[in-house]
Amino acid sequence: MEATYKRKARCNRDKETIKLIRKSYNLNQRNFAKMVNCSFSLIALVEVGKRRITEDLENKVKEAFGLNEEKIKELTSSF
């Protein structure tokens, strides 16, 4: 039961983080996906909580926007 709760908590954090990063750059899901070099459907699924962020996707987002953990915390704390 606790493992399920932890997965849901991570999924909620993932979807909010992706959405905040995307919105902070004023991008729609399609343009964000193009910049990150992934499918639009993956971004949509992450944002509704049906897919988790993989390590690969996390790295692509960080690389595409020049982000590190500190910058991500700054972005998410400002919203």
Stockholm file with secondary structure:
# STOCKHOLM 1.0

chainA/1-79         MEATYKRKARCNRDKETIKLIRKSYNLNQRNFAKMVNCSFSLIALVEVGKRRITEDLENKVKEAFGLNEEKIKELTSSF
#=GR chainA/1-79 SS CHHHHHHHHHHHHHHHHHHHHHHHTTCCHHHHHHHHTSCHHHHHHHHTTSSCCCHHHHHHHHHHHTCCHHHHHHHHHTC
#=GC SS_cons        CHHHHHHHHHHHHHHHHHHHHHHHTTCCHHHHHHHHTSCHHHHHHHHTTSSCCCHHHHHHHHHHHTCCHHHHHHHHHTC
//
